[in-house]
């Protein structure tokens, strides 16, 4: 599960760094945005479940993954930008992985399955929200977009799956796929949640 956490950290860091490049941040600003996007959700989850100090502060690999993703984005942002919607795709990958890892970790700490799913969602959306705030944008999670709902759906697959008499290893990949696909469909099909008129 730690491998998935590190992959999610890397993916989220790319989305943060790319957002920084698009706003003409300098290299320090890009790295700060990459790190904040990558670790805030997981740190929030760890603090809420009592896993302190958070893994991102005790394991150097989280910071290394975020900094590596930030530097790669700084050096090769032209190639990354040529990929369609690079921020949104890497953000969707990070969202899916963090939602699944956050739910799994919360369940391992004895959190009841509904709250574990909510913590998985928080784990997924925390870094992206702070990234948007630092970029002076309204967070995407608040803009009637299929973002938090996708994270919650993936987290629920894992949380409910933990109650079923099936091999638990099948549910994290399934939950990640559900979250990622919902987010991608939301992007490409312009799915929106109802908004007040």
N, C-alpha and C positions, 0 to 999 in steps of 0.2 A: 504493500500500500504506500510505502514511503516513496517508491519509484514514481507512482502516479502523482503523488504530491509534488515531487520535484519537476516532473514534466508539466504539470499545471502551473507551477511557479514560473517556469521558462516561458510557457505560452502567454501567461498574463503579462510577464515582463516585456515581451515583444509588443503587445498591444499598448502598454503604457509608453514604451520608448517611441513607438511609431506616432502616437498622439503627440509626444513632445517634439519630434522632428517636424511634424506638420505645423506646429505652432512656433517654429523657429527657436526652440529652446537651445541653449548651449549644451555642451557635452555633460556638464554637471547636472543641469536641469533634466536632461534626458535620462541619466542614470538614476536620479532621485525618483522620477516618475515611474521608471521601470521597477525599482525596488518597492515603492509604495504600492503600486498596482499588484505586485506579485505576492506580498506578504501580509498585507493588512487583513484580508479576509481570514486567512489561516490563524493569524495571531488573535483576532477577535474570537474565533471559535475556541481556541485553546484556553483563553482566559475564561470564557463562559462555562466551559466544562471542568475547569480546575486543573488543566494540564499546564501548570506553570513551573518554571518560565516557559513561554511558548517555544515550539520546536524551531521557529525561525531565528530565535535568539541563542539557541544552544547548539545548533548544527550549522557549521559554516557553509555547507553545500547549498542551503537556500539562498543565502546572500550571493554566493558564487554563481549560481544559476541565473539569478536576476541580473547581476552585473555582466555576465557573459552575454545574455540576451540583449541587454542594453547596448553593449559595445558593438555587437554584431549588427544591430539595427542602425547604430550611428554610422558605422563604416559602409554598410551595404543597404542603406535605406532605399536607394534607387531600385535595386532588385526586389526588395520587399514590396515597394509601392506598385510594382508591375503586376503583382498578384492582386486579383480583384478583391476589393474590400479587405486588405490585410489586417487592419485593426479589428474589424468585426469577426473575421474568421479565427484569428488567434485568441480573441476574447471569448468566442463561443467554445473553443477547445478548453481554455482555462476554466471557464464557467462550469462545463460538464465535469471536468476532473475534480475541481474543488468541491462541487456539490456532492459528488460521490464519496470522496475522501472524508469530507467533513461529516457526512452522515455516518459513515463507517466508524470513524473515530469516536463520535458521540455515542454510538451504540456500544462500542467497546468500553466506554467509561460508565456504562449503566444508565444512560439517559433513555427515557421512555421513547418509543418509536415516533410518536407525532412530533415531540420536541426535537428529536434527533434529525428529523426531516427539515424542520425549521432552521436548525443550526447548520445543516448542510447548505440550505439556501443562503443563509447569512455568510457562510464561508465563501460561497461562490460570488456573491454580489458586492461584498465589502470593498475589495480592492478597486473594482471598476467604478464604484461610486466615488471614492476618494480621488481617483484619477480624473474623473469628470469635473469634480469640484476644483481641483488644482488647475485644470485647464479652463476655468471660468465658464463651465457649461452646466446646464441642469442635468443631473445624472440620468442616464438612459433608463434606469429602472423606474424613474418617476414620470417618464414621458409616454405613457400608454403603449409601451413596447412589450413584446413577448420576451422578457429577459428574466425577471425574478420568477415568473410562472414556469419558464423552462427549467430553471434551477430547482424549483420546488417539485416539479414533475419527476425529474431524475432522482432527486433525493427520496421521494416517496416510493419509487420503485425499489430502492435499496432498503428503506425502512420497513415497508410492508413485506418485502421478500425475506427479511430476517425472521418473520413470524411463520413462514411457510416451511413445510417439511421437505424442502428441496436443498440441493447443495448450494450453500451460500455464495460460492465463487461465481455463480452465473449472474448474480444481480448487480454487482458494481459495473461490469461492462455494459449490461443492458441499460442501467440507469444513465450511464454516461452517454450512450447512443441516443436515448430518448431526449435528454437535455440538449445535446449537440444538434440533433435533427430539428427539434422544435425551434431552436434559436436560428438555425439556418433558414428554415421555412419562413420564420418571422422576418428575416432580413430580405430574402429574395422574393417572397410573395407579399411582403409589406403587411403582414398580419399585425393588427393592433388590438389592444384591449379597448373596451368601450370607455369613452371619455365623457365628462359632463358637457352638455351643450350650453 
